[in-house]
Amino acid sequence: MDVEHKLALIESVGEEIITRDELRNLLDTKLHPVAYDGFEPSGLAHLPFGVFRPLLIRDLQRAGIHFKLLIADWHGWINNKMGGDLAAIRRVGEYFIEVWRAAGVKDVEMVWTSDVVTDRDYWKKVVLIAKHTTVNRANRMLTIMGRQQGEMQEIAQYFYPMMQTADIFALEADICQLGIDQRRANMLAREVGPKLGWGKPVVVSHHMLMGLEGVKTPDGFEENKTLDTEITSKMSKSKPTSAIFVHDSREHIGKKLQAAYCPAKVSENNPVLEYVRHLIFRAHDELIIDRPQKFGGPVSFSSYRDLESAYVKGGIHPADLKAAVADALDEIIAPVREHFEKNAKARELYEFVKKQQVTR
């Protein structure tokens, strides 16, 4: 595959690329660049984690990217996930691995933070990054862990953004391929890396799927309203009524979508249409909507643009769209759900995670 085709694939993943010229140069000079993403083990897998992330990894691998998935157990510990129980966080991390495998993720390198932190040089990186970061900037970076400055309770939480930035260099990542909510850590890496002789990673930030309730107005964020609105509105495991999980049955998926924000003839900030665009048309070539005969009968779409146009013009009713999306999502989720129903080890991990108290 030539560089232009690789670049096009990566651009289909990246909502923001910093910078495109640097990415092109990287693809020109390195056959298999390294990209990474990190995840706190923090609860049951939802669409962004169990469906969207695997689909994006698949396309990046087609472009020749070697992907590293960081299971950020220490980060989850600092962020008080699972009540701050590191042993429980570890079990949730094992569950995460089962989800990725069931979703078809393969040929990736899985790394635990608990292994990375045993390297003395890692902590030297953390301290050096901290010495190049102001307190005000560290406070602004709290959004990468889903928190605002007023929520700070422990000094340990200040380690989080420094560690996340150090992860990039410890993993020798050429590309930071995380959600756009992690932008602030990635930009710090681009600033401190050249100063410390560690290089300058390319940032390819992917979109964050919206929760079922639609856009949520940020409270207290002022630096970047657009970014902060997207962060506030994202689908979150800690808000189960606004999320679809990979363990949900077709019935549960349908009920959740029936209650989802989806105004007629409106595509902007419409989460149901967003799932079509970012999930269904990335996984499948068409979406069939089974309209009643009196409204034109079944209709098939092979592109998101055509579907969006028909919806805005009133050719597709929200109820019919929701039913079609429920069927499509159920088909995509089914292999993951069935793996946890049939595999004893996976089932045990799922039951363990279900019993845990999900904490922010």
LUMTIMAR-494700 format. One record per residue (C-alpha): residue number from 1; residue in three letters; x, y, z. Coordinates in nm, 3 decimals, decimal comma. Example, Ala and Ser with C-alpha at 12.3 -4.5 7.8 and 13.67 -1.06 7.14 Angstrom:
<roros>
RORO_i_aa_xx_yy_zz
RORO_1_ALA_1,230_-0,450_0,780
RORO_2_SER_1,367_-0,106_0,714
</roros>
This chain:
<roros>
RORO_i_aa_xx_yy_zz
RORO_1_MET_0,000_0,000_0,000
RORO_2_ASP_0,146_0,337_-0,097
RORO_3_VAL_0,179_0,633_0,137
RORO_4_GLU_-0,125_0,816_-0,001
RORO_5_HIS_-0,353_0,520_0,069
RORO_6_LYS_-0,208_0,479_0,418
RORO_7_LEU_-0,256_0,849_0,483
RORO_8_ALA_-0,619_0,830_0,368
RORO_9_LEU_-0,690_0,539_0,603
RORO_10_ILE_-0,539_0,720_0,901
RORO_11_GLU_-0,725_1,040_0,813
RORO_12_SER_-1,051_0,842_0,821
RORO_13_VAL_-0,969_0,762_1,184
RORO_14_GLY_-0,842_1,101_1,294
RORO_15_GLU_-1,083_1,381_1,376
RORO_16_GLU_-0,775_1,597_1,429
RORO_17_ILE_-0,421_1,528_1,307
RORO_18_ILE_-0,122_1,725_1,437
RORO_19_THR_0,032_1,749_1,190
RORO_20_ARG_-0,054_1,598_0,855
RORO_21_ASP_0,288_1,683_0,711
RORO_22_GLU_0,462_1,513_1,003
RORO_23_LEU_0,240_1,208_0,959
RORO_24_ARG_0,323_1,188_0,589
RORO_25_ASN_0,695_1,212_0,665
RORO_26_LEU_0,660_0,938_0,928
RORO_27_LEU_0,489_0,709_0,677
RORO_28_ASP_0,759_0,787_0,421
RORO_29_THR_1,042_0,697_0,657
RORO_30_LYS_0,905_0,413_0,874
RORO_31_LEU_0,733_0,099_0,742
RORO_32_HIS_0,546_0,020_1,064
RORO_33_PRO_0,508_0,327_1,289
RORO_34_VAL_0,399_0,262_1,646
RORO_35_ALA_0,069_0,403_1,772
RORO_36_TYR_-0,070_0,367_2,121
RORO_37_ASP_-0,385_0,420_2,323
RORO_38_GLY_-0,435_0,373_2,695
RORO_39_PHE_-0,738_0,266_2,897
RORO_40_GLU_-0,816_0,276_3,266
RORO_41_PRO_-0,985_-0,050_3,370
RORO_42_SER_-1,304_0,112_3,489
RORO_43_GLY_-1,616_-0,097_3,430
RORO_44_LEU_-1,821_-0,274_3,166
RORO_45_ALA_-1,736_-0,224_2,800
RORO_46_HIS_-1,957_0,013_2,603
RORO_47_LEU_-1,974_0,103_2,232
RORO_48_PRO_-1,673_0,340_2,225
RORO_49_PHE_-1,452_0,078_2,389
RORO_50_GLY_-1,584_-0,256_2,264
RORO_51_VAL_-1,690_-0,160_1,910
RORO_52_PHE_-1,551_0,176_1,796
RORO_53_ARG_-1,195_0,124_1,922
RORO_54_PRO_-1,155_-0,220_1,756
RORO_55_LEU_-1,289_-0,083_1,426
RORO_56_LEU_-1,038_0,203_1,434
RORO_57_ILE_-0,751_-0,031_1,518
RORO_58_ARG_-0,845_-0,252_1,224
RORO_59_ASP_-0,818_0,039_0,981
RORO_60_LEU_-0,490_0,159_1,132
RORO_61_GLN_-0,342_-0,188_1,100
RORO_62_ARG_-0,441_-0,191_0,733
RORO_63_ALA_-0,223_0,120_0,702
RORO_64_GLY_0,074_-0,071_0,847
RORO_65_ILE_0,054_0,072_1,198
RORO_66_HIS_0,183_-0,139_1,487
RORO_67_PHE_-0,057_-0,076_1,774
RORO_68_LYS_0,012_-0,085_2,146
RORO_69_LEU_-0,278_-0,096_2,393
RORO_70_LEU_-0,181_0,025_2,738
RORO_71_ILE_-0,390_-0,123_3,018
RORO_72_ALA_-0,352_0,169_3,254
RORO_73_ASP_-0,410_-0,002_3,588
RORO_74_TRP_-0,199_0,242_3,789
RORO_75_HIS_-0,376_0,535_3,625
RORO_76_GLY_-0,708_0,381_3,728
RORO_77_TRP_-0,571_0,339_4,081
RORO_78_ILE_-0,474_0,707_4,096
RORO_79_ASN_-0,815_0,800_3,955
RORO_80_ASN_-0,991_0,591_4,224
RORO_81_LYS_-1,152_0,349_3,979
RORO_82_MET_-1,305_0,041_4,144
RORO_83_GLY_-1,284_0,226_4,473
RORO_84_GLY_-0,906_0,250_4,440
RORO_85_ASP_-0,862_-0,130_4,475
RORO_86_LEU_-0,561_-0,213_4,256
RORO_87_ALA_-0,628_-0,587_4,262
RORO_88_ALA_-0,985_-0,531_4,141
RORO_89_ILE_-0,859_-0,291_3,874
RORO_90_ARG_-0,626_-0,566_3,752
RORO_91_ARG_-0,916_-0,810_3,711
RORO_92_VAL_-1,110_-0,549_3,515
RORO_93_GLY_-0,805_-0,509_3,293
RORO_94_GLU_-0,813_-0,883_3,221
RORO_95_TYR_-1,180_-0,842_3,129
RORO_96_PHE_-1,081_-0,562_2,889
RORO_97_ILE_-0,843_-0,799_2,712
RORO_98_GLU_-1,124_-1,052_2,669
RORO_99_VAL_-1,347_-0,781_2,517
RORO_100_TRP_-1,081_-0,680_2,264
RORO_101_ARG_-1,015_-1,040_2,164
RORO_102_ALA_-1,385_-1,111_2,123
RORO_103_ALA_-1,417_-0,796_1,910
RORO_104_GLY_-1,151_-0,924_1,673
RORO_105_VAL_-0,853_-0,722_1,796
RORO_106_LYS_-0,535_-0,916_1,716
RORO_107_ASP_-0,170_-0,858_1,635
RORO_108_VAL_-0,152_-0,574_1,889
RORO_109_GLU_0,093_-0,540_2,175
RORO_110_MET_-0,080_-0,525_2,513
RORO_111_VAL_0,116_-0,350_2,788
RORO_112_TRP_0,029_-0,309_3,157
RORO_113_THR_0,123_0,012_3,336
RORO_114_SER_0,212_-0,202_3,638
RORO_115_ASP_0,494_-0,352_3,427
RORO_116_VAL_0,606_-0,016_3,285
RORO_117_VAL_0,639_0,149_3,627
RORO_118_THR_0,901_-0,106_3,736
RORO_119_ASP_1,148_0,069_3,505
RORO_120_ARG_1,351_0,324_3,701
RORO_121_ASP_1,395_0,534_3,385
RORO_122_TYR_1,016_0,569_3,360
RORO_123_TRP_0,999_0,767_3,683
RORO_124_LYS_1,287_0,986_3,569
RORO_125_LYS_1,074_1,072_3,265
RORO_126_VAL_0,778_1,153_3,489
RORO_127_VAL_0,985_1,393_3,701
RORO_128_LEU_1,146_1,560_3,400
RORO_129_ILE_0,805_1,618_3,242
RORO_130_ALA_0,674_1,759_3,571
RORO_131_LYS_0,967_1,999_3,585
RORO_132_HIS_0,862_2,131_3,243
RORO_133_THR_0,494_2,171_3,339
RORO_134_THR_0,339_2,459_3,532
RORO_135_VAL_0,086_2,402_3,808
RORO_136_ASN_-0,179_2,591_3,609
RORO_137_ARG_-0,125_2,367_3,311
RORO_138_ALA_-0,144_2,055_3,527
RORO_139_ASN_-0,477_2,178_3,661
RORO_140_ARG_-0,610_2,230_3,309
RORO_141_MET_-0,500_1,879_3,215
RORO_142_LEU_-0,733_1,720_3,470
RORO_143_THR_-0,988_1,680_3,191
RORO_144_ILE_-0,783_1,386_3,057
RORO_145_MET_-0,891_1,190_3,364
RORO_146_GLY_-1,250_1,311_3,342
RORO_147_ARG_-1,218_1,558_3,626
RORO_148_GLN_-1,228_1,930_3,691
RORO_149_GLN_-0,996_2,124_3,918
RORO_150_GLY_-1,252_2,143_4,197
RORO_151_GLU_-1,267_1,764_4,214
RORO_152_MET_-0,901_1,728_4,311
RORO_153_GLN_-0,881_1,542_4,641
RORO_154_GLU_-0,533_1,387_4,639
RORO_155_ILE_-0,185_1,500_4,539
RORO_156_ALA_-0,148_1,162_4,363
RORO_157_GLN_-0,386_1,288_4,095
RORO_158_TYR_-0,121_1,533_3,978
RORO_159_PHE_0,095_1,235_3,883
RORO_160_TYR_-0,167_1,125_3,630
RORO_161_PRO_-0,102_1,372_3,345
RORO_162_MET_0,274_1,347_3,397
RORO_163_MET_0,255_0,967_3,379
RORO_164_GLN_0,030_0,970_3,074
RORO_165_THR_0,277_1,195_2,895
RORO_166_ALA_0,568_0,971_3,004
RORO_167_ASP_0,380_0,666_2,869
RORO_168_ILE_0,415_0,801_2,515
RORO_169_PHE_0,794_0,799_2,536
RORO_170_ALA_0,822_0,482_2,747
RORO_171_LEU_0,623_0,295_2,481
RORO_172_GLU_0,830_0,458_2,205
RORO_173_ALA_0,512_0,567_2,031
RORO_174_ASP_0,540_0,755_1,704
RORO_175_ILE_0,167_0,831_1,706
RORO_176_CYS_-0,064_0,920_1,996
RORO_177_GLN_-0,390_0,766_1,874
RORO_178_LEU_-0,635_0,841_2,153
RORO_179_GLY_-0,969_1,015_2,186
RORO_180_ILE_-0,969_1,389_2,138
RORO_181_ASP_-1,040_1,424_2,512
RORO_182_GLN_-0,674_1,326_2,567
RORO_183_ARG_-0,546_1,610_2,351
RORO_184_ARG_-0,391_1,808_2,635
RORO_185_ALA_-0,152_1,529_2,738
RORO_186_ASN_-0,056_1,466_2,377
RORO_187_MET_0,020_1,833_2,318
RORO_188_LEU_0,237_1,843_2,630
RORO_189_ALA_0,432_1,547_2,488
RORO_190_ARG_0,488_1,737_2,164
RORO_191_GLU_0,624_2,034_2,358
RORO_192_VAL_0,849_1,858_2,608
RORO_193_GLY_0,970_1,575_2,385
RORO_194_PRO_1,201_1,786_2,165
RORO_195_LYS_1,332_1,977_2,469
RORO_196_LEU_1,432_1,653_2,640
RORO_197_GLY_1,565_1,484_2,328
RORO_198_TRP_1,285_1,227_2,308
RORO_199_GLY_1,131_1,325_1,976
RORO_200_LYS_0,792_1,471_1,884
RORO_201_PRO_0,495_1,234_1,846
RORO_202_VAL_0,228_1,284_1,583
RORO_203_VAL_-0,121_1,322_1,732
RORO_204_VAL_-0,411_1,145_1,561
RORO_205_SER_-0,715_1,211_1,780
RORO_206_HIS_-1,031_1,013_1,711
RORO_207_HIS_-1,389_1,124_1,765
RORO_208_MET_-1,571_1,054_2,091
RORO_209_LEU_-1,910_0,893_2,053
RORO_210_MET_-2,193_1,091_2,205
RORO_211_GLY_-2,413_0,951_2,481
RORO_212_LEU_-2,774_0,860_2,410
RORO_213_GLU_-2,899_1,182_2,570
RORO_214_GLY_-2,720_1,404_2,317
RORO_215_VAL_-2,517_1,715_2,385
RORO_216_LYS_-2,447_1,812_2,745
RORO_217_THR_-2,340_2,165_2,832
RORO_218_PRO_-2,004_2,173_3,012
RORO_219_ASP_-1,998_2,312_3,362
RORO_220_GLY_-1,697_2,518_3,457
RORO_221_PHE_-1,482_2,464_3,149
RORO_222_GLU_-1,369_2,779_2,973
RORO_223_GLU_-1,045_2,710_2,783
RORO_224_ASN_-1,192_2,534_2,478
RORO_225_LYS_-1,571_2,523_2,471
RORO_226_THR_-1,598_2,296_2,166
RORO_227_LEU_-1,357_2,038_2,308
RORO_228_ASP_-1,506_2,056_2,656
RORO_229_THR_-1,858_2,012_2,518
RORO_230_GLU_-1,749_1,699_2,334
RORO_231_ILE_-1,587_1,566_2,650
RORO_232_THR_-1,897_1,637_2,860
RORO_233_SER_-2,127_1,477_2,600
RORO_234_LYS_-1,932_1,157_2,539
RORO_235_MET_-2,082_0,817_2,611
RORO_236_SER_-1,959_0,713_2,955
RORO_237_LYS_-1,956_0,379_3,135
RORO_238_SER_-2,033_0,566_3,458
RORO_239_LYS_-2,365_0,684_3,307
RORO_240_PRO_-2,535_0,353_3,217
RORO_241_THR_-2,865_0,510_3,111
RORO_242_SER_-2,682_0,703_2,839
RORO_243_ALA_-2,465_0,415_2,718
RORO_244_ILE_-2,500_0,094_2,518
RORO_245_PHE_-2,286_-0,195_2,641
RORO_246_VAL_-2,148_-0,492_2,451
RORO_247_HIS_-2,345_-0,723_2,682
RORO_248_ASP_-2,682_-0,562_2,605
RORO_249_SER_-2,940_-0,781_2,434
RORO_250_ARG_-3,124_-0,672_2,119
RORO_251_GLU_-3,419_-0,589_2,343
RORO_252_HIS_-3,211_-0,367_2,570
RORO_253_ILE_-3,042_-0,197_2,277
RORO_254_GLY_-3,380_-0,126_2,122
RORO_255_LYS_-3,525_0,018_2,443
RORO_256_LYS_-3,226_0,244_2,498
RORO_257_LEU_-3,242_0,373_2,142
RORO_258_GLN_-3,616_0,432_2,166
RORO_259_ALA_-3,544_0,676_2,450
RORO_260_ALA_-3,243_0,833_2,276
RORO_261_TYR_-3,234_1,196_2,164
RORO_262_CYS_-3,316_1,186_1,793
RORO_263_PRO_-3,525_1,484_1,674
RORO_264_ALA_-3,697_1,447_1,336
RORO_265_LYS_-3,519_1,613_1,042
RORO_266_VAL_-3,222_1,717_1,259
RORO_267_SER_-2,879_1,564_1,202
RORO_268_GLU_-2,667_1,799_1,413
RORO_269_ASN_-2,578_1,652_1,754
RORO_270_ASN_-2,800_1,353_1,684
RORO_271_PRO_-2,641_1,052_1,862
RORO_272_VAL_-2,837_0,790_1,666
RORO_273_LEU_-2,714_0,927_1,334
RORO_274_GLU_-2,366_0,952_1,485
RORO_275_TYR_-2,365_0,577_1,555
RORO_276_VAL_-2,459_0,516_1,192
RORO_277_ARG_-2,176_0,734_1,068
RORO_278_HIS_-1,898_0,620_1,298
RORO_279_LEU_-1,992_0,259_1,372
RORO_280_ILE_-2,232_0,105_1,125
RORO_281_PHE_-2,081_0,241_0,804
RORO_282_ARG_-1,731_0,163_0,931
RORO_283_ALA_-1,834_-0,198_0,995
RORO_284_HIS_-2,080_-0,251_0,706
RORO_285_ASP_-2,136_-0,131_0,350
RORO_286_GLU_-2,507_-0,059_0,387
RORO_287_LEU_-2,790_0,008_0,626
RORO_288_ILE_-3,140_-0,120_0,550
RORO_289_ILE_-3,429_0,071_0,706
RORO_290_ASP_-3,753_-0,124_0,714
RORO_291_ARG_-4,012_0,151_0,671
RORO_292_PRO_-4,384_0,069_0,661
RORO_293_GLN_-4,519_0,033_0,306
RORO_294_LYS_-4,738_0,341_0,343
RORO_295_PHE_-4,420_0,545_0,393
RORO_296_GLY_-4,234_0,394_0,098
RORO_297_GLY_-4,134_0,051_0,226
RORO_298_PRO_-3,782_-0,073_0,301
RORO_299_VAL_-3,496_0,143_0,178
RORO_300_SER_-3,123_0,075_0,161
RORO_301_PHE_-2,839_0,325_0,203
RORO_302_SER_-2,477_0,265_0,106
RORO_303_SER_-2,338_0,594_0,238
RORO_304_TYR_-2,391_0,806_0,546
RORO_305_ARG_-2,427_1,121_0,339
RORO_306_ASP_-2,728_0,980_0,151
RORO_307_LEU_-2,891_0,861_0,472
RORO_308_GLU_-2,839_1,193_0,646
RORO_309_SER_-2,987_1,379_0,348
RORO_310_ALA_-3,295_1,157_0,346
RORO_311_TYR_-3,340_1,197_0,721
RORO_312_VAL_-3,313_1,577_0,714
RORO_313_LYS_-3,569_1,590_0,432
RORO_314_GLY_-3,814_1,385_0,638
RORO_315_GLY_-3,787_1,067_0,431
RORO_316_ILE_-3,685_0,863_0,733
RORO_317_HIS_-3,883_0,867_1,058
RORO_318_PRO_-3,682_0,863_1,384
RORO_319_ALA_-3,858_0,544_1,499
RORO_320_ASP_-3,764_0,360_1,180
RORO_321_LEU_-3,405_0,484_1,202
RORO_322_LYS_-3,377_0,373_1,563
RORO_323_ALA_-3,508_0,025_1,484
RORO_324_ALA_-3,260_-0,018_1,198
RORO_325_VAL_-2,971_0,108_1,412
RORO_326_ALA_-3,070_-0,131_1,693
RORO_327_ASP_-3,059_-0,425_1,450
RORO_328_ALA_-2,724_-0,320_1,306
RORO_329_LEU_-2,562_-0,257_1,644
RORO_330_ASP_-2,693_-0,589_1,773
RORO_331_GLU_-2,528_-0,766_1,479
RORO_332_ILE_-2,197_-0,593_1,545
RORO_333_ILE_-2,208_-0,656_1,921
RORO_334_ALA_-2,327_-1,017_1,899
RORO_335_PRO_-1,982_-1,186_1,871
RORO_336_VAL_-1,860_-1,009_2,184
RORO_337_ARG_-2,176_-1,077_2,381
RORO_338_GLU_-2,175_-1,445_2,278
RORO_339_HIS_-1,809_-1,486_2,373
RORO_340_PHE_-1,891_-1,386_2,729
RORO_341_GLU_-2,190_-1,617_2,733
RORO_342_LYS_-1,999_-1,923_2,609
RORO_343_ASN_-1,642_-1,885_2,738
RORO_344_ALA_-1,607_-1,979_3,105
RORO_345_LYS_-1,307_-1,753_3,180
RORO_346_ALA_-1,468_-1,457_3,006
RORO_347_ARG_-1,798_-1,518_3,185
RORO_348_GLU_-1,623_-1,526_3,523
RORO_349_LEU_-1,451_-1,193_3,452
RORO_350_TYR_-1,779_-1,041_3,333
RORO_351_GLU_-1,957_-1,149_3,651
RORO_352_PHE_-1,675_-1,002_3,858
RORO_353_VAL_-1,690_-0,665_3,681
RORO_354_LYS_-2,071_-0,654_3,706
RORO_355_LYS_-2,046_-0,678_4,084
RORO_356_GLN_-1,798_-0,394_4,117
RORO_357_GLN_-1,906_-0,047_4,215
RORO_358_VAL_-1,817_0,180_3,925
RORO_359_THR_-1,662_0,496_4,066
RORO_360_ARG_-1,564_0,812_3,883
</roros>
